[in-house]
Amino acid sequence: MLKIEVKFAEQYYDKYSGETKYKYAANWLSQRASQIDIILSEEEVRGIIKAKLKNIKMEYEDAWKKESVAAE
């Protein structure tokens, strides 16, 4: 679920960058979590977003490597 939400925030807030994008994404994630009665601290939100972004980047790197090998 979080992977989808982080990808959504990345795409939806694409006009922003850096800390501004993070603030919008963190606020959005906190609101979604509170809708299902999950209260997250700022540190938890930051950790979740960082971890998911790292996972997403690793997945894309793997896919890009496979594509470049297939193209050769």
N, C-alpha and C positions, 0 to 999 in steps of 0.2 A: 504494500500500500504506500509506504513512504517513498519508494523509488518513483512511483507514478506522480506523487505530489511534488517531489523535488524537480522532476522533469517538467511538470506543468509550470511550476514557478519560474524555472529557467526560461521557458518559452514565453510565458505570459508577460514576464517583466524584462523581456529582451531589450527594451529601449533604455533600461537602466544598467548601470555597471557598478562593480565594487560594493562598497558598504551600503549604498542606496538600494541596490538590488537585494542584498542580503536582508536589509531591514524590512522591505516589502515581503520577501519570501518568509522570513521568520514570523512576521505578524500573521501572514496567511496561514502558516503551519500551526501556530498557536491557536488561532481561531478554529481551525478544523478539528484539532485535538480536543479543544474545550467543548465542542459540539457533541462529542461522545464521552464527555466527562473525564477526559485526561488532562491534567494540569501539568504543564511542563515549565521548568525554570528557563531563564535565558541561556544558561550554560548547557542545559539539555538540548534546547532547540539548536544552538550553535553546533553542538557535537553531532546531532542527528544530520543536520544539513551538510556539515563537512564530511562525515562518513559516507553519506549517500553520494555526494558529488565525487568523492574519491572512487567509489565503486563504479559509478557511471563512466568516469574518465577511463578507468582500467578496462571496462567492457568495450568502449569505443576504440581504445588503443589496440586491443586484441582483434577487433573487427577490421580496423585499418591495416594491421599487419597481414591478416589473411587476404584482404583485397589486394594489397600490393604484391604479395607472393603469387596470387592467382593471375594477376595482370602480366607478370613477367614471363 
